[in-house]
Every structure is written in structure tokens, then in C-alpha cells.
Amino acid sequence: MKGIAIAIAASCLLATPAFAGDHGGHGKKADAHATHGPVADSVISAQRAALAKSTKGAGFGPQSPRDIDAAEGNNNRIFTEAPAYTEMNLCNIHFHKNAEHKGGEFTTYAGNGDGHGYQSGYKYNGTLTAAELAAPKHDICPSAHGALSSGDTIEVHYVHSTADITPGATLGSCLSESIGNPQLRVETQVYVLVNDKNALDFGDLTAHKKVNGLHQPTGIPSNTGTPVQYEGSTTGPGYNEKGSPFQVSWSVRPQVAKVNIDSVGKWCKGGKNTFKEDHAHGVRNLVINKDLLSTID
């Protein structure tokens, strides 16, 4: 029975949108979403209503993403905060097109998007130079939903686990046969893509190595503000109308950092990075229902 339970837990993490929202979303269904124009406000409202209905009285814990500048929340389903990421193993890195969270330097709404998590989320509030906004020479991380452009905002999730694992593709890398329900933490950094070879290199930002026996990211910026920490869940557009059952401790940095767009394209090319990532994932609607939010201390 123990083996079956672990298999079920792993299967759930791999099959649901979880952190990365749309793993494997390059098929015909994804193509159909790519051609869908911006949806009306009523579509987003209906999704929020469906989320409220499906979670009411069902015992779900606090959800993500949220406005990190708004501390209020009514969800009292308490779970133990995960340790500091330096005491955990890095298990996965991926990113979303536009920030899933709102707050700090990323509060400009990108719009409702296609209703499936694309062309929505939040953008960098600041201004960029004409040189920074110059188009790259090659397509950057192309997918059925389009390529990335200079000036785009991405939210990078550095996912950590208390399980004894090796970093890899999908959230299956966050589990082990010995621990099917590890504590999870996501260190979050929002970046803006610029056409500047002197900007940060994405390869450096996603580098990792073993430190004191633990797999650790070595490139997370340390100058982008004190992270806002709160208790929430996994994200991704598959949870727009249902609650996520996975508990996650979040650390979201409020300031953006500029990254060289060509270095992001190099990281994505062929999915040859450690995490087999080759495109930006979609975003979950911002959770605004206070009954689904924890209180930020």
C-alpha cells in the first residue's frame, strides 16, 4: 500500500498543472489556445466564481498566486512553513510568461489573455530604453503560444524539496520513493528581458551545485528586495477553477532584475538544460478571494 500511495502522489504531481502550469502543452489543444483572442472580463469572473464554488467548505489550504502587497487573508488551514531553501534540495527551475504574482515592481496587468493562462499575468512597471527593447535576431523560447520578446516579464520559480532528490524535469523531481509528501518551497524572482549583452546571464541565474551535501541554486539575485514570505499552493492555469491540494511555502522578491534575452533563448534551446525546459508556462489567475488566502505576517 505504501508503494501505491507514493505512486499516486507522484502521478498527481506530474499530471496536474502544479507549479509549471502547462508541462507538455505543445499539442493541438495548446495550438487552439494560441489562436484564441483576449477573453472578456465575464470569462475571468466566471472562472473565479467556479473556483469559489468548488473550494467552499472543501477544506482547501491557502492558494497562490496572490498580491504580495496585500497582507490580508482568511484561510486558517495551517501547515508548517518549509525550512529556508538553503536547508533544502533544489529540485526544479521553470518560468512563466508575465508574473503570476502581483506587487512590488510588477503590478501592470497584461490583460485577461486567452482564458487559459497565456497573455495574462503582470508586467514590469518600469521603463526600458530603445536599445533594451530592440528585437533579438532569433526567436526566443518559441512555443505554440509564441516566442518571448524584449521587454517581456518572466517569473522564475526555483522549486525546493526536503526530499533527498536530484534536480530534474517536472515536479516528479521533487519527490522520492522514500518521501511522497515532502515540504516544498519556491524561491521566486521576476525578471525583465532586455537586448543587452551586459545584463544578467540566465545560465548563471539558473546555475546550481551541491553545497554542504544539498543541491543549491547559486545565481538567485540578492539585491532585489526582502522576499515576501507566505503560505500558499502550487500554481498554473489548470487551477483557475479548482483548488490546488499541494502546500507550498513561497518567497517572492518584490524587485525585478534585467536579464539578457539571448541568454534565456540559449537556455531554452532544445530543452537541453537540467530541467528540460524549452518554453514559458502559463499563469494562474491571481487569487483574490480572501477565504483562499493566508495572512502575510
C-alpha positions in Angstrom: 0.0 0.0 0.0 2.9 2.4 0.8 4.3 2.0 -2.7 0.9 2.6 -4.2 0.4 5.8 -2.2 3.8 7.1 -3.4 3.0 6.3 -7.0 -0.4 8.1 -6.7 1.3 11.2 -5.2 3.9 11.2 -7.9 1.3 10.7 -10.6 -0.8 13.6 -9.2 2.1 16.0 -9.3 3.1 15.0 -12.8 -0.5 15.1 -14.1 -1.6 18.4 -12.6 -0.6 21.8 -13.7 1.3 22.2 -10.4 4.0 24.9 -10.5 4.7 24.8 -14.2 1.2 25.1 -15.4 1.3 23.5 -18.8 4.1 20.9 -18.9 3.7 19.1 -22.2 1.3 21.7 -23.5 2.6 21.8 -27.1 -0.2 19.7 -28.6 -3.2 20.5 -30.7 -5.1 21.8 -27.7 -2.3 24.2 -27.0 -2.3 25.3 -30.6 -6.0 26.1 -30.3 -5.4 28.2 -27.2 -2.6 30.1 -29.0 -5.1 31.4 -31.6 -7.7 32.5 -29.1 -8.1 36.2 -28.7 -8.4 38.1 -25.4 -11.4 36.9 -23.4 -14.0 39.2 -21.8 -14.0 40.1 -18.1 -17.0 37.9 -17.7 -14.9 34.8 -18.5 -12.4 35.6 -15.8 -15.3 36.4 -13.4 -16.9 33.0 -14.2 -13.6 31.2 -13.5 -13.3 33.0 -10.2 -16.9 32.0 -9.3 -16.2 28.4 -10.2 -13.1 28.4 -8.0 -15.1 29.8 -5.1 -17.8 27.2 -5.6 -15.5 24.2 -6.0 -13.5 25.1 -2.9 -16.2 26.3 -0.5 -16.3 24.0 2.5 -13.9 21.6 0.9 -11.0 22.2 3.3 -8.5 23.6 0.8 -5.5 25.4 2.2 -4.3 28.8 1.1 -3.8 29.3 -2.6 -1.3 31.0 -4.9 -0.5 33.3 -6.7 -1.5 36.5 -4.8 -0.9 40.2 -4.5 2.2 40.3 -2.3 1.5 43.9 -1.3 -1.9 42.8 0.3 -1.4 41.0 3.6 -5.0 40.1 4.5 -6.3 36.5 4.2 -9.0 34.5 6.0 -7.8 30.9 5.3 -6.8 29.4 8.6 -5.8 25.9 7.2 -2.4 26.0 8.9 0.7 23.9 7.8 4.3 24.1 8.9 6.4 26.6 7.0 9.1 24.9 5.0 12.7 25.4 6.0 14.9 28.0 4.4 15.8 27.0 0.8 19.5 26.7 1.9 18.4 23.7 4.1 16.5 22.0 1.2 17.3 20.5 -2.2 16.7 22.4 -5.4 14.5 20.1 -7.5 13.2 22.1 -10.4 13.5 25.5 -12.2 11.0 26.8 -14.7 9.4 30.2 -15.6 6.1 31.7 -16.6 5.5 34.4 -19.2 4.4 37.5 -17.2 4.5 37.4 -13.5 1.9 35.2 -11.8 2.2 37.2 -8.6 1.3 40.9 -8.4 3.2 43.5 -6.3 6.4 45.4 -6.0 7.7 46.4 -9.4 5.3 44.1 -11.3 1.7 45.4 -11.0 0.9 46.3 -14.6 -1.9 43.9 -15.7 -1.1 42.3 -19.0 -4.9 41.7 -19.6 -7.2 38.7 -19.5 -5.3 36.8 -22.1 -6.8 33.7 -23.8 -8.6 32.4 -20.7 -6.1 29.5 -20.5 -3.2 31.3 -18.8 -1.5 32.9 -21.8 -1.1 36.7 -22.4 -2.2 37.3 -18.9 -0.4 38.0 -15.6 1.6 41.0 -14.6 4.3 43.1 -16.3 7.3 45.2 -15.2 6.1 48.7 -14.1 9.3 50.5 -15.2 10.6 51.9 -18.5 13.3 50.5 -20.7 15.5 52.1 -23.3 15.0 51.7 -27.1 18.2 49.7 -27.2 17.0 47.3 -24.4 13.7 46.9 -26.3 15.4 46.1 -29.7 14.2 42.8 -31.2 16.5 39.8 -30.8 17.9 38.2 -34.0 16.3 34.8 -33.3 13.1 33.5 -31.9 13.4 33.2 -28.1 11.9 30.1 -26.5 9.2 29.7 -29.2 6.1 27.6 -28.5 2.5 27.2 -29.7 1.8 30.4 -27.7 4.5 32.5 -29.4 8.1 33.4 -28.6 9.4 35.8 -26.0 10.2 39.4 -26.8 12.5 42.1 -25.5 10.6 43.9 -22.7 8.7 40.8 -21.6 8.5 39.9 -18.0 9.0 36.3 -16.7 8.6 34.9 -13.2 11.1 32.2 -12.4 10.3 29.5 -9.8 13.3 27.9 -8.1 11.5 24.9 -6.5 13.0 23.2 -3.4 12.1 20.0 -1.7 13.0 18.4 1.7 13.2 15.0 -0.1 16.6 13.5 -1.0 16.5 14.1 -4.7 18.4 15.3 -7.8 17.3 18.3 -9.8 15.4 17.5 -12.9 12.4 17.8 -15.2 8.8 18.2 -13.8 7.7 18.1 -10.2 8.4 14.4 -10.2 11.9 15.5 -9.4 10.7 17.0 -6.1 9.6 13.6 -4.8 11.3 10.4 -3.9 10.2 6.8 -3.3 11.0 7.3 0.3 9.1 10.6 0.8 6.0 11.2 -1.2 4.9 14.3 0.6 8.0 16.4 1.2 7.8 20.1 2.2 8.1 22.4 -0.7 9.4 25.9 -1.1 9.5 28.2 -4.1 12.1 31.0 -4.3 10.7 33.4 -6.8 12.4 36.1 -8.9 10.8 38.2 -11.6 13.0 39.2 -14.5 12.5 41.6 -17.4 14.1 40.6 -20.7 16.4 43.1 -22.4 18.5 43.1 -25.5 21.7 43.9 -23.6 24.7 41.5 -23.6 25.9 43.2 -20.4 22.7 42.3 -18.5 22.5 39.2 -16.3 23.1 35.9 -17.9 20.2 33.4 -17.5 22.6 30.5 -17.5 24.3 32.0 -14.4 21.0 32.7 -12.8 19.9 29.1 -13.1 23.2 27.5 -12.2 23.3 25.0 -9.4 25.7 22.8 -7.5 26.0 20.8 -4.3 26.7 22.9 -1.2 27.1 21.0 2.1 25.5 18.0 0.6 22.4 19.8 -0.8 21.6 20.8 -4.3 21.5 24.6 -4.3 20.9 27.4 -6.9 23.9 29.7 -6.9 22.6 32.5 -9.0 19.5 33.9 -7.4 19.9 37.7 -7.1 20.5 39.0 -3.6 19.7 42.7 -4.4 16.1 42.6 -5.4 14.5 43.4 -2.0 13.5 41.3 1.0 11.4 38.4 -0.1 7.7 38.4 0.9 7.1 35.0 2.5 3.7 33.4 2.8 2.0 30.0 2.8 0.2 29.0 -0.4 -0.1 26.3 -3.1 1.1 25.3 -6.4 0.0 27.5 -9.4 -0.6 27.2 -13.1 -3.8 27.9 -15.1 -5.2 24.4 -14.5 -6.2 25.7 -11.1 -8.3 28.6 -12.3 -11.5 26.8 -11.4 -10.3 24.3 -8.8 -8.2 24.4 -5.7 -4.6 23.1 -5.6 -4.2 20.5 -2.9 -0.4 21.0 -2.7 1.1 23.0 0.2 3.9 25.4 -0.7 5.9 28.0 1.2 6.6 31.0 -1.0 9.4 33.6 -1.0 8.7 36.3 -3.6 11.2 39.1 -4.3 9.5 42.4 -4.9 12.0 44.0 -7.3 12.8 42.8 -10.8 16.2 42.2 -12.4 17.2 42.6 -16.0 18.3 39.5 -17.9 19.9 39.3 -21.4 17.1 37.9 -23.6 19.6 36.0 -25.8 20.9 34.0 -22.7 17.3 33.0 -22.0 17.0 31.7 -25.6 20.2 29.8 -25.2 18.9 28.1 -22.0 15.6 27.1 -23.7 17.1 25.9 -26.9 16.3 22.2 -27.4 15.3 21.9 -23.7 18.9 20.8 -23.1 19.1 22.4 -19.6 18.9 20.2 -16.5 15.2 20.7 -16.2 14.3 20.0 -19.9 12.5 23.4 -20.2 12.1 25.0 -23.6 9.2 27.4 -23.2 7.4 29.8 -20.9 4.4 28.4 -19.0 1.0 30.0 -18.5 -0.2 31.8 -15.4 -3.0 31.1 -13.0 -5.5 33.9 -12.3 -4.5 36.0 -9.4 -6.3 34.6 -6.3 -8.3 37.5 -4.7 -10.8 35.5 -2.7 -9.7 36.2 0.9 -11.1 32.8 2.0 -8.4 31.2 -0.2 -5.5 33.4 1.1 -3.3 33.2 4.1 -2.3 36.2 6.1 1.1 37.6 5.4 2.9 38.3 8.7 
